[in-house]
């Protein structure tokens, strides 16, 4: 669950949160005005969020999706009744 939050939700929400914080800071510096929800560029914030999500998914896929040569052996119970975790056996030349 934390991985999904970090790779999907955070890139979508982060631009909006940062923009709202920046906008509120600007309003406070100019005599404490209130937030105007209608004047915000929702389309641009959404597009930036989708772009960041696509970038994160690309980076995760390219850098963490490396294949290991060999044969995958799924988890199984050996002759002694112990569970052997899944592993990759090196390919035979």
N, C-alpha and C positions, 0 to 999 in steps of 0.2 A: 504493500500500500504506500509506504513512503516514497518508493521509486516512482510510482505513477504520479504522485503529487509533485515531485521535483521535476519530472520530465514532461508532464502534460499540463497540469494546472498552473504551476508557478509561471512558466513562460506566457501563458494566456492572461494571467491576472496582474503580473508584475508591471507592465507598462501603464495600466490604468491606475494602480496604486501609486506608482511614482509620479504620474501626472497630477493626481489629486493632491498628493503631498506638496508638490512644487507649486500648484495653483493656490493652495491654502497658505503656503509661506508667502507668496507674492501678495495675497489679499491682506494678510496680517501686517506686512510691511507698508501697505498703503491704507492705513487707518482702519484696519480690521473689517473689511467688507465680507459679505456672505458668498457662499459658493453658488454659482449659477449653473444648474444641470443642463439647461437647454443650449448654452453657449459652448459646450464641450464637443470636441471633434471625435465622436464615438466611432465613426467609420475608420479613421486613422488609427485610433487605439486598438480596435479589433484587428485590423490588418497587421499592425506591428506585433500583436500577440500571436496571431496565426503564423507569421513569419518566424518569430522566435521559437515557437513550438516545432515548426518544420526544421529549423536549424538544429535544435537539440536532438530531435529524432534522427537526423542525418549523422550528427557527430556520434551519437550512441551506436548507431548501426555500423558506421565505418570503423570506428576505433575499438569497439568492444565486441564486434561480431566476427572475430577471426576464427577460422576453422583450424582444428588440430588434425593433422594427418593420423589416421589409424582407424580402428574399428571400435565402435561404442558397444560396451557390454552392459546391459541393463542390470539393475539391482536383482539379486537372487539369493536364495538360501543354499549354503554349501552343504557338504556331507555331514558336518558336525552340528548342523542346525543353526549356524550363525548367519546373520544377514550380511552379505557382501554388497557394499554400496556400488552404484553405477560408476563406471570408469571407462577410459579410452585406452585400449591396448595399442601399442605402436604397430604401424604397418610393417609387415614382413617384406624384406627386399627380394 
